[in-house]
Amino acid sequence: MRIRTALSVTATTAAALMLSACAAGEGSSVVEDAPEPAVSADAEGWSDDTLTLDYATYNPLSLIIKEQGWLEATLDDVTVTWVQSAGSNKANEALRAGAIDVGSTAGSAALLAKANGSPIQTIGIYTQPEWAAIVVPAGSDITSVEQLAGRSVAATKGTDPYFFLLQSLEEHGVALGDVEVQNLQHADGKAALESGAVDAWSGLDPLMAASEATAGSRLIYRNIDFNTYGFLNATQDFITANPDLAQVVLDAYEKARAWAIENPEETAQILADTAGIDLAIAQKVILERTVIDLDVVPGDEQRDVLSVVGPIFVDSGDVSSQADIDTALDGLFHTEFAENADPAPIAD
């Protein structure tokens, strides 16, 4: 079955870091301590007494895991803390600062961070979303990517919508220098589009679907092949020091994947509740724009997508050289936990 759609960061205050957002469902940053676990660990106990990971409206499996409380029930004597992420760039900042152990990003954002020296690896794939597209406001005369030349476009640098914009411009023969890119966080980009402050927006679901439904915004260009997969990333220190906890996280993700496939309407409701959006909008994201039934192990398909994106980073100046891209690609995937992912050990 395939279901289709799609703390300010400082190194010195990592313990208090939160990933902020400005829209309903991605509002004030939230850090939540879990209740006491209900299930005991093995005789030797867990490798650490804390686990910090993100949840995000662009990662529906994370919402299910948090809602169901599976990690808290499974991890005895481990305090599980959830941090809401506003976007891939914020998740990458938190990972780099050591404020979270596991974070959700787009594949392109993971590659960018790795190529620029962030000590992360991708330990699993959560979904393949069609979460980015080029959006124009209601009544706009723009109907094609070519017409973006000389116009202003909102996009969040370091995230899949930004890289979607770069690829879309390149495919349609528009130079990046011919477009005024406004670097705005996703929710602010939506607001700028709807207020007329920008001519277009490289949008992200569920904000994009909400803008379609509530403001009459239009998607003028879609291409799921330009949307890199949803990557679950961990710091290398965490992978080395806490392999047991990393495995539990991947096991929980596989339990969530099976649950989402079996319960698509309930998954949409969880997204709607978390994001503060209408159920119909959440259903569009989950049922029409997200591939959930896929292989969790990062591999050739993801590498092929990123091999296309990598040179664009170099051309745009986001990465200094293709050698940095190649090195990052060679060291990005850590497949052990995904290969061994098993939902059976996860408590209900």
Buried (B, 14 or more C-beta within 10 A) or exposed (E): EEBBBBBEBEEEEBEEBBBBBBBBBBBEBBBEEBEEBEBEBEEEEBBBEBBBBBBBBBBBBBBBBBBBBBBBBBBBEBBBBBBBBBBBBBBBBBBBBBBBBBBBBBBBBBBBBBBBEBBBBBBBBBBBBBBBBBBBBEEBEBEEBEBBBEBBBBBBBBBBBBBBBBBBBBEBEBEBEEBEBBEBBBBBBBBBBBEEBBBBBBBBBBBBBBBBBEBEBBBBBBBBEBBBBBBBBBBEEBBEBBEBBBBBBBBBBBBBBEBBBEEBEBBBBBBBBBBBBBEEBBBBBBBBBBBBBBEBBBEEBBBEBBBBBBEBBBEBEBBEEBEBBEEBBEEBBBBBBBEEBEBEEBBE
